[in-house]
Amino acid sequence: MEEPRKYKIEEEMNKLNLKSYKAASRLIPKYLNIAFNTFHNYRKLPINGKADIPYATVIMLEGIFGLERGELANYPIAEKSLAQLIAEEAQPNDEA
């Protein structure tokens, strides 16, 4: 079984017809100013891998595929506000 991927790039590419797929494979790396192999590697990033795509590139890819912000990620991203982080740090540590 194939390991889940970090981003939905491959899924979005597979939605394209053959002509659009070939064009996208050629044009997207050019638009992002990256090598074809880098784009190919982005498509295959494992969900548990340490490698990642630069934030600005993710936003550009979401735009290319017509996705809303955050929809390209194939995993939940935990969010906490600054107020929550400060409150957590202010709580006394129970290790005494």
Backbone atoms as SQL, in Angstrom:
CREATE TABLE atoms (id INTEGER PRIMARY KEY, chain TEXT, resi INTEGER, resn TEXT, atom TEXT, x REAL, y REAL, z REAL);
INSERT INTO atoms VALUES
  (1, 'A', 1, 'MET', 'N', 0.842, -1.188, 0.000),
  (2, 'A', 1, 'MET', 'CA', 0.000, 0.000, 0.000),
  (3, 'A', 1, 'MET', 'C', 0.883, 1.247, 0.000),
  (4, 'A', 2, 'GLU', 'N', 0.494, 2.215, -0.780),
  (5, 'A', 2, 'GLU', 'CA', 1.285, 3.441, -0.908),
  (6, 'A', 2, 'GLU', 'C', 1.067, 4.352, 0.297),
  (7, 'A', 3, 'GLU', 'N', 2.163, 4.961, 0.763),
  (8, 'A', 3, 'GLU', 'CA', 2.092, 5.865, 1.904),
  (9, 'A', 3, 'GLU', 'C', 1.298, 7.122, 1.523),
  (10, 'A', 4, 'PRO', 'N', 0.457, 7.622, 2.436),
  (11, 'A', 4, 'PRO', 'CA', -0.299, 8.843, 2.134),
  (12, 'A', 4, 'PRO', 'C', 0.636, 10.015, 1.847),
  (13, 'A', 5, 'ARG', 'N', 0.194, 10.891, 0.978),
  (14, 'A', 5, 'ARG', 'CA', 1.003, 12.048, 0.586),
  (15, 'A', 5, 'ARG', 'C', 0.622, 13.278, 1.407),
  (16, 'A', 6, 'LYS', 'N', 1.592, 14.163, 1.578),
  (17, 'A', 6, 'LYS', 'CA', 1.412, 15.364, 2.382),
  (18, 'A', 6, 'LYS', 'C', 0.465, 16.361, 1.715),
  (19, 'A', 7, 'TYR', 'N', 0.513, 16.434, 0.399),
  (20, 'A', 7, 'TYR', 'CA', -0.302, 17.400, -0.344),
  (21, 'A', 7, 'TYR', 'C', -1.117, 16.706, -1.430),
  (22, 'A', 8, 'LYS', 'N', -2.191, 17.328, -1.834),
  (23, 'A', 8, 'LYS', 'CA', -3.118, 16.767, -2.819),
  (24, 'A', 8, 'LYS', 'C', -2.748, 17.128, -4.255),
  (25, 'A', 9, 'ILE', 'N', -1.486, 17.366, -4.515),
  (26, 'A', 9, 'ILE', 'CA', -1.046, 17.761, -5.855),
  (27, 'A', 9, 'ILE', 'C', -1.322, 16.641, -6.855),
  (28, 'A', 10, 'GLU', 'N', -0.952, 15.431, -6.509),
  (29, 'A', 10, 'GLU', 'CA', -1.145, 14.302, -7.420),
  (30, 'A', 10, 'GLU', 'C', -2.624, 14.095, -7.734),
  (31, 'A', 11, 'GLU', 'N', -3.470, 14.212, -6.718),
  (32, 'A', 11, 'GLU', 'CA', -4.910, 14.059, -6.929),
  (33, 'A', 11, 'GLU', 'C', -5.436, 15.115, -7.896),
  (34, 'A', 12, 'GLU', 'N', -4.978, 16.355, -7.720),
  (35, 'A', 12, 'GLU', 'CA', -5.419, 17.440, -8.604),
  (36, 'A', 12, 'GLU', 'C', -4.910, 17.223, -10.025),
  (37, 'A', 13, 'MET', 'N', -3.683, 16.765, -10.151),
  (38, 'A', 13, 'MET', 'CA', -3.132, 16.485, -11.487),
  (39, 'A', 13, 'MET', 'C', -3.922, 15.365, -12.172),
  (40, 'A', 14, 'ASN', 'N', -4.301, 14.350, -11.408),
  (41, 'A', 14, 'ASN', 'CA', -5.024, 13.213, -11.977),
  (42, 'A', 14, 'ASN', 'C', -6.449, 13.552, -12.394),
  (43, 'A', 15, 'LYS', 'N', -6.965, 14.690, -11.970),
  (44, 'A', 15, 'LYS', 'CA', -8.294, 15.141, -12.395),
  (45, 'A', 15, 'LYS', 'C', -8.272, 15.697, -13.820),
  (46, 'A', 16, 'LEU', 'N', -7.073, 16.003, -14.312),
  (47, 'A', 16, 'LEU', 'CA', -6.928, 16.627, -15.628),
  (48, 'A', 16, 'LEU', 'C', -7.008, 15.593, -16.742),
  (49, 'A', 17, 'ASN', 'N', -7.479, 16.047, -17.915),
  (50, 'A', 17, 'ASN', 'CA', -7.415, 15.159, -19.071),
  (51, 'A', 17, 'ASN', 'C', -5.959, 15.085, -19.524),
  (52, 'A', 18, 'LEU', 'N', -5.661, 14.169, -20.423),
  (53, 'A', 18, 'LEU', 'CA', -4.268, 13.914, -20.814),
  (54, 'A', 18, 'LEU', 'C', -3.575, 15.158, -21.364),
  (55, 'A', 19, 'LYS', 'N', -4.262, 15.905, -22.214),
  (56, 'A', 19, 'LYS', 'CA', -3.663, 17.113, -22.810),
  (57, 'A', 19, 'LYS', 'C', -3.330, 18.141, -21.732),
  (58, 'A', 20, 'SER', 'N', -4.274, 18.379, -20.811),
  (59, 'A', 20, 'SER', 'CA', -4.044, 19.338, -19.730),
  (60, 'A', 20, 'SER', 'C', -2.980, 18.837, -18.763),
  (61, 'A', 21, 'TYR', 'N', -2.960, 17.533, -18.518),
  (62, 'A', 21, 'TYR', 'CA', -1.963, 16.940, -17.622),
  (63, 'A', 21, 'TYR', 'C', -0.558, 17.187, -18.157),
  (64, 'A', 22, 'LYS', 'N', -0.374, 16.928, -19.440),
  (65, 'A', 22, 'LYS', 'CA', 0.946, 17.144, -20.050),
  (66, 'A', 22, 'LYS', 'C', 1.340, 18.617, -19.999),
  (67, 'A', 23, 'ALA', 'N', 0.377, 19.489, -20.293),
  (68, 'A', 23, 'ALA', 'CA', 0.654, 20.925, -20.249),
  (69, 'A', 23, 'ALA', 'C', 0.988, 21.363, -18.825),
  (70, 'A', 24, 'ALA', 'N', 0.212, 20.876, -17.854),
  (71, 'A', 24, 'ALA', 'CA', 0.446, 21.238, -16.451),
  (72, 'A', 24, 'ALA', 'C', 1.812, 20.762, -15.979),
  (73, 'A', 25, 'SER', 'N', 2.192, 19.552, -16.382),
  (74, 'A', 25, 'SER', 'CA', 3.497, 19.006, -15.988),
  (75, 'A', 25, 'SER', 'C', 4.644, 19.865, -16.499),
  (76, 'A', 26, 'ARG', 'N', 4.431, 20.511, -17.622),
  (77, 'A', 26, 'ARG', 'CA', 5.456, 21.366, -18.217),
  (78, 'A', 26, 'ARG', 'C', 5.374, 22.798, -17.679),
  (79, 'A', 27, 'LEU', 'N', 4.141, 23.327, -17.550),
  (80, 'A', 27, 'LEU', 'CA', 3.967, 24.743, -17.234),
  (81, 'A', 27, 'LEU', 'C', 4.057, 25.073, -15.738),
  (82, 'A', 28, 'ILE', 'N', 3.578, 24.192, -14.879),
  (83, 'A', 28, 'ILE', 'CA', 3.586, 24.495, -13.440),
  (84, 'A', 28, 'ILE', 'C', 5.006, 24.681, -12.912),
  (85, 'A', 29, 'PRO', 'N', 5.946, 23.784, -13.202),
  (86, 'A', 29, 'PRO', 'CA', 7.318, 24.039, -12.718),
  (87, 'A', 29, 'PRO', 'C', 7.898, 25.355, -13.259),
  (88, 'A', 30, 'LYS', 'N', 7.592, 25.654, -14.517),
  (89, 'A', 30, 'LYS', 'CA', 8.082, 26.905, -15.107),
  (90, 'A', 30, 'LYS', 'C', 7.495, 28.107, -14.362),
  (91, 'A', 31, 'TYR', 'N', 6.183, 28.071, -14.094),
  (92, 'A', 31, 'TYR', 'CA', 5.508, 29.156, -13.388),
  (93, 'A', 31, 'TYR', 'C', 6.052, 29.331, -11.970),
  (94, 'A', 32, 'LEU', 'N', 6.328, 28.208, -11.308),
  (95, 'A', 32, 'LEU', 'CA', 6.843, 28.256, -9.935),
  (96, 'A', 32, 'LEU', 'C', 8.347, 28.520, -9.878),
  (97, 'A', 33, 'ASN', 'N', 8.987, 28.527, -11.051),
  (98, 'A', 33, 'ASN', 'CA', 10.427, 28.746, -11.156),
  (99, 'A', 33, 'ASN', 'C', 11.209, 27.658, -10.405),
  (100, 'A', 34, 'ILE', 'N', 10.769, 26.408, -10.629),
  (101, 'A', 34, 'ILE', 'CA', 11.444, 25.256, -10.037),
  (102, 'A', 34, 'ILE', 'C', 11.716, 24.237, -11.140),
  (103, 'A', 35, 'ALA', 'N', 12.581, 23.300, -10.861),
  (104, 'A', 35, 'ALA', 'CA', 12.886, 22.236, -11.822),
  (105, 'A', 35, 'ALA', 'C', 11.714, 21.256, -11.902),
  (106, 'A', 36, 'PHE', 'N', 11.588, 20.587, -13.039),
  (107, 'A', 36, 'PHE', 'CA', 10.562, 19.562, -13.221),
  (108, 'A', 36, 'PHE', 'C', 10.666, 18.507, -12.125),
  (109, 'A', 37, 'ASN', 'N', 11.909, 18.078, -11.818),
  (110, 'A', 37, 'ASN', 'CA', 12.112, 17.047, -10.795),
  (111, 'A', 37, 'ASN', 'C', 11.684, 17.524, -9.408),
  (112, 'A', 38, 'THR', 'N', 11.862, 18.802, -9.123),
  (113, 'A', 38, 'THR', 'CA', 11.421, 19.347, -7.838),
  (114, 'A', 38, 'THR', 'C', 9.904, 19.262, -7.742),
  (115, 'A', 39, 'PHE', 'N', 9.210, 19.629, -8.819),
  (116, 'A', 39, 'PHE', 'CA', 7.753, 19.524, -8.838),
  (117, 'A', 39, 'PHE', 'C', 7.322, 18.072, -8.653),
  (118, 'A', 40, 'HIS', 'N', 7.998, 17.174, -9.320),
  (119, 'A', 40, 'HIS', 'CA', 7.693, 15.753, -9.182),
  (120, 'A', 40, 'HIS', 'C', 7.885, 15.305, -7.727),
  (121, 'A', 41, 'ASN', 'N', 8.948, 15.771, -7.097),
  (122, 'A', 41, 'ASN', 'CA', 9.199, 15.425, -5.695),
  (123, 'A', 41, 'ASN', 'C', 8.125, 16.002, -4.775),
  (124, 'A', 42, 'TYR', 'N', 7.663, 17.228, -5.049),
  (125, 'A', 42, 'TYR', 'CA', 6.586, 17.833, -4.257),
  (126, 'A', 42, 'TYR', 'C', 5.342, 16.954, -4.304),
  (127, 'A', 43, 'ARG', 'N', 5.059, 16.392, -5.458),
  (128, 'A', 43, 'ARG', 'CA', 3.873, 15.559, -5.642),
  (129, 'A', 43, 'ARG', 'C', 3.932, 14.283, -4.818),
  (130, 'A', 44, 'LYS', 'N', 5.127, 13.817, -4.505),
  (131, 'A', 44, 'LYS', 'CA', 5.316, 12.527, -3.834),
  (132, 'A', 44, 'LYS', 'C', 5.685, 12.645, -2.347),
  (133, 'A', 45, 'LEU', 'N', 5.694, 13.848, -1.776),
  (134, 'A', 45, 'LEU', 'CA', 6.109, 14.004, -0.373),
  (135, 'A', 45, 'LEU', 'C', 5.240, 13.160, 0.558),
  (136, 'A', 46, 'PRO', 'N', 5.861, 12.288, 1.363),
  (137, 'A', 46, 'PRO', 'CA', 5.078, 11.471, 2.293),
  (138, 'A', 46, 'PRO', 'C', 4.553, 12.319, 3.449),
  (139, 'A', 47, 'ILE', 'N', 3.399, 11.941, 3.946),
  (140, 'A', 47, 'ILE', 'CA', 2.742, 12.722, 4.998),
  (141, 'A', 47, 'ILE', 'C', 3.587, 12.817, 6.266),
  (142, 'A', 48, 'ASN', 'N', 4.392, 11.808, 6.556),
  (143, 'A', 48, 'ASN', 'CA', 5.226, 11.815, 7.760),
  (144, 'A', 48, 'ASN', 'C', 6.658, 12.259, 7.494),
  (145, 'A', 49, 'GLY', 'N', 6.946, 12.713, 6.275),
  (146, 'A', 49, 'GLY', 'CA', 8.297, 13.140, 5.936),
  (147, 'A', 49, 'GLY', 'C', 8.626, 14.507, 6.508),
  (148, 'A', 50, 'LYS', 'N', 9.922, 14.769, 6.633),
  (149, 'A', 50, 'LYS', 'CA', 10.370, 16.061, 7.155),
  (150, 'A', 50, 'LYS', 'C', 10.420, 17.137, 6.083),
  (151, 'A', 51, 'ALA', 'N', 10.569, 16.737, 4.822),
  (152, 'A', 51, 'ALA', 'CA', 10.636, 17.709, 3.729),
  (153, 'A', 51, 'ALA', 'C', 9.285, 18.388, 3.571),
  (154, 'A', 52, 'ASP', 'N', 9.317, 19.626, 3.100),
  (155, 'A', 52, 'ASP', 'CA', 8.083, 20.366, 2.897),
  (156, 'A', 52, 'ASP', 'C', 8.228, 21.322, 1.725),
  (157, 'A', 53, 'ILE', 'N', 7.121, 21.870, 1.300),
  (158, 'A', 53, 'ILE', 'CA', 7.092, 22.844, 0.203),
  (159, 'A', 53, 'ILE', 'C', 7.076, 24.234, 0.826),
  (160, 'A', 54, 'PRO', 'N', 7.834, 25.183, 0.291),
  (161, 'A', 54, 'PRO', 'CA', 7.788, 26.545, 0.824),
  (162, 'A', 54, 'PRO', 'C', 6.363, 27.098, 0.808),
  (163, 'A', 55, 'TYR', 'N', 6.036, 27.864, 1.829),
  (164, 'A', 55, 'TYR', 'CA', 4.684, 28.397, 2.027),
  (165, 'A', 55, 'TYR', 'C', 4.162, 29.131, 0.796),
  (166, 'A', 56, 'ALA', 'N', 4.955, 30.020, 0.240),
  (167, 'A', 56, 'ALA', 'CA', 4.503, 30.794, -0.924),
  (168, 'A', 56, 'ALA', 'C', 4.199, 29.875, -2.104),
  (169, 'A', 57, 'THR', 'N', 4.948, 28.817, -2.252),
  (170, 'A', 57, 'THR', 'CA', 4.720, 27.860, -3.342),
  (171, 'A', 57, 'THR', 'C', 3.408, 27.119, -3.130),
  (172, 'A', 58, 'VAL', 'N', 3.113, 26.762, -1.885),
  (173, 'A', 58, 'VAL', 'CA', 1.839, 26.096, -1.576),
  (174, 'A', 58, 'VAL', 'C', 0.678, 27.014, -1.964),
  (175, 'A', 59, 'ILE', 'N', 0.768, 28.287, -1.617),
  (176, 'A', 59, 'ILE', 'CA', -0.288, 29.240, -1.958),
  (177, 'A', 59, 'ILE', 'C', -0.447, 29.341, -3.475),
  (178, 'A', 60, 'MET', 'N', 0.663, 29.376, -4.188),
  (179, 'A', 60, 'MET', 'CA', 0.596, 29.438, -5.651),
  (180, 'A', 60, 'MET', 'C', -0.042, 28.177, -6.222),
  (181, 'A', 61, 'LEU', 'N', 0.306, 27.021, -5.679),
  (182, 'A', 61, 'LEU', 'CA', -0.289, 25.764, -6.142),
  (183, 'A', 61, 'LEU', 'C', -1.787, 25.727, -5.866),
  (184, 'A', 62, 'GLU', 'N', -2.207, 26.226, -4.712),
  (185, 'A', 62, 'GLU', 'CA', -3.638, 26.285, -4.410),
  (186, 'A', 62, 'GLU', 'C', -4.356, 27.157, -5.436),
  (187, 'A', 63, 'GLY', 'N', -3.729, 28.264, -5.802),
  (188, 'A', 63, 'GLY', 'CA', -4.321, 29.124, -6.816),
  (189, 'A', 63, 'GLY', 'C', -4.395, 28.441, -8.177),
  (190, 'A', 64, 'ILE', 'N', -3.346, 27.766, -8.564),
  (191, 'A', 64, 'ILE', 'CA', -3.306, 27.061, -9.851),
  (192, 'A', 64, 'ILE', 'C', -4.433, 26.045, -9.945),
  (193, 'A', 65, 'PHE', 'N', -4.664, 25.303, -8.861),
  (194, 'A', 65, 'PHE', 'CA', -5.671, 24.249, -8.872),
  (195, 'A', 65, 'PHE', 'C', -7.064, 24.735, -8.442),
  (196, 'A', 66, 'GLY', 'N', -7.193, 26.036, -8.165),
  (197, 'A', 66, 'GLY', 'CA', -8.494, 26.584, -7.791),
  (198, 'A', 66, 'GLY', 'C', -8.956, 26.156, -6.407),
  (199, 'A', 67, 'LEU', 'N', -8.018, 25.963, -5.501),
  (200, 'A', 67, 'LEU', 'CA', -8.332, 25.536, -4.145),
  (201, 'A', 67, 'LEU', 'C', -8.313, 26.728, -3.201),
  (202, 'A', 68, 'GLU', 'N', -9.072, 26.626, -2.125),
  (203, 'A', 68, 'GLU', 'CA', -9.042, 27.636, -1.068),
  (204, 'A', 68, 'GLU', 'C', -7.776, 27.453, -0.240),
  (205, 'A', 69, 'ARG', 'N', -7.408, 28.479, 0.527),
  (206, 'A', 69, 'ARG', 'CA', -6.238, 28.390, 1.388),
  (207, 'A', 69, 'ARG', 'C', -6.371, 27.208, 2.348),
  (208, 'A', 70, 'GLY', 'N', -5.340, 26.400, 2.419),
  (209, 'A', 70, 'GLY', 'CA', -5.321, 25.260, 3.319),
  (210, 'A', 70, 'GLY', 'C', -5.872, 23.973, 2.729),
  (211, 'A', 71, 'GLU', 'N', -6.486, 24.026, 1.557),
  (212, 'A', 71, 'GLU', 'CA', -7.083, 22.825, 0.971),
  (213, 'A', 71, 'GLU', 'C', -6.076, 21.897, 0.306),
  (214, 'A', 72, 'LEU', 'N', -4.877, 22.369, 0.025),
  (215, 'A', 72, 'LEU', 'CA', -3.882, 21.514, -0.630),
  (216, 'A', 72, 'LEU', 'C', -3.296, 20.495, 0.340),
  (217, 'A', 73, 'ALA', 'N', -3.261, 20.856, 1.614),
  (218, 'A', 73, 'ALA', 'CA', -2.707, 19.957, 2.634),
  (219, 'A', 73, 'ALA', 'C', -3.597, 18.731, 2.787),
  (220, 'A', 74, 'ASN', 'N', -2.972, 17.597, 2.960),
  (221, 'A', 74, 'ASN', 'CA', -3.671, 16.319, 3.096),
  (222, 'A', 74, 'ASN', 'C', -3.692, 15.863, 4.555),
  (223, 'A', 75, 'TYR', 'N', -3.479, 16.803, 5.468),
  (224, 'A', 75, 'TYR', 'CA', -3.395, 16.477, 6.889),
  (225, 'A', 75, 'TYR', 'C', -3.910, 17.665, 7.689),
  (226, 'A', 76, 'PRO', 'N', -4.444, 17.424, 8.870),
  (227, 'A', 76, 'PRO', 'CA', -4.927, 18.548, 9.686),
  (228, 'A', 76, 'PRO', 'C', -3.755, 19.328, 10.276),
  (229, 'A', 77, 'ILE', 'N', -3.914, 20.620, 10.341),
  (230, 'A', 77, 'ILE', 'CA', -2.884, 21.477, 10.927),
  (231, 'A', 77, 'ILE', 'C', -3.455, 22.068, 12.211),
  (232, 'A', 78, 'ALA', 'N', -2.866, 21.688, 13.349),
  (233, 'A', 78, 'ALA', 'CA', -3.336, 22.181, 14.645),
  (234, 'A', 78, 'ALA', 'C', -2.999, 23.659, 14.764),
  (235, 'A', 79, 'GLU', 'N', -3.976, 24.424, 15.220),
  (236, 'A', 79, 'GLU', 'CA', -3.772, 25.860, 15.371),
  (237, 'A', 79, 'GLU', 'C', -4.076, 26.285, 16.800),
  (238, 'A', 80, 'LYS', 'N', -3.252, 27.165, 17.317),
  (239, 'A', 80, 'LYS', 'CA', -3.496, 27.783, 18.615),
  (240, 'A', 80, 'LYS', 'C', -3.233, 29.272, 18.464),
  (241, 'A', 81, 'SER', 'N', -4.025, 30.063, 19.166),
  (242, 'A', 81, 'SER', 'CA', -3.811, 31.506, 19.130),
  (243, 'A', 81, 'SER', 'C', -2.660, 31.864, 20.064),
  (244, 'A', 82, 'LEU', 'N', -2.147, 33.058, 19.903),
  (245, 'A', 82, 'LEU', 'CA', -1.077, 33.524, 20.786),
  (246, 'A', 82, 'LEU', 'C', -1.566, 33.551, 22.230),
  (247, 'A', 83, 'ALA', 'N', -2.823, 33.953, 22.437),
  (248, 'A', 83, 'ALA', 'CA', -3.380, 33.996, 23.788),
  (249, 'A', 83, 'ALA', 'C', -3.383, 32.596, 24.421),
  (250, 'A', 84, 'GLN', 'N', -3.710, 31.569, 23.642),
  (251, 'A', 84, 'GLN', 'CA', -3.694, 30.198, 24.152),
  (252, 'A', 84, 'GLN', 'C', -2.281, 29.769, 24.534),
  (253, 'A', 85, 'LEU', 'N', -1.317, 30.092, 23.682),
  (254, 'A', 85, 'LEU', 'CA', 0.076, 29.725, 23.971),
  (255, 'A', 85, 'LEU', 'C', 0.571, 30.400, 25.251),
  (256, 'A', 86, 'ILE', 'N', 0.231, 31.664, 25.411),
  (257, 'A', 86, 'ILE', 'CA', 0.645, 32.404, 26.612),
  (258, 'A', 86, 'ILE', 'C', -0.012, 31.809, 27.851),
  (259, 'A', 87, 'ALA', 'N', -1.306, 31.487, 27.742),
  (260, 'A', 87, 'ALA', 'CA', -2.036, 30.907, 28.879),
  (261, 'A', 87, 'ALA', 'C', -1.445, 29.558, 29.258),
  (262, 'A', 88, 'GLU', 'N', -1.100, 28.736, 28.286),
  (263, 'A', 88, 'GLU', 'CA', -0.506, 27.434, 28.557),
  (264, 'A', 88, 'GLU', 'C', 0.842, 27.563, 29.252),
  (265, 'A', 89, 'GLU', 'N', 1.633, 28.538, 28.813),
  (266, 'A', 89, 'GLU', 'CA', 2.944, 28.733, 29.416),
  (267, 'A', 89, 'GLU', 'C', 2.824, 29.259, 30.852),
  (268, 'A', 90, 'ALA', 'N', 1.785, 30.040, 31.106),
  (269, 'A', 90, 'ALA', 'CA', 1.600, 30.630, 32.445),
  (270, 'A', 90, 'ALA', 'C', 1.104, 29.628, 33.479),
  (271, 'A', 91, 'GLN', 'N', 0.539, 28.508, 33.031),
  (272, 'A', 91, 'GLN', 'CA', 0.032, 27.504, 33.968),
  (273, 'A', 91, 'GLN', 'C', 1.202, 26.885, 34.714),
  (274, 'A', 92, 'PRO', 'N', 1.053, 26.714, 36.047),
  (275, 'A', 92, 'PRO', 'CA', 2.142, 26.096, 36.821),
  (276, 'A', 92, 'PRO', 'C', 2.364, 24.663, 36.357),
  (277, 'A', 93, 'ASN', 'N', 3.611, 24.275, 36.348),
  (278, 'A', 93, 'ASN', 'CA', 3.996, 22.930, 35.935),
  (279, 'A', 93, 'ASN', 'C', 3.725, 21.958, 37.076),
  (280, 'A', 94, 'ASP', 'N', 3.054, 20.847, 36.803),
  (281, 'A', 94, 'ASP', 'CA', 2.691, 19.874, 37.839),
  (282, 'A', 94, 'ASP', 'C', 3.851, 18.959, 38.222),
  (283, 'A', 95, 'GLU', 'N', 5.013, 19.142, 37.648),
  (284, 'A', 95, 'GLU', 'CA', 6.173, 18.295, 37.950),
  (285, 'A', 95, 'GLU', 'C', 6.952, 18.874, 39.130),
  (286, 'A', 96, 'ALA', 'N', 6.568, 18.543, 40.344),
  (287, 'A', 96, 'ALA', 'CA', 7.286, 19.077, 41.500),
  (288, 'A', 96, 'ALA', 'C', 7.661, 17.985, 42.457);
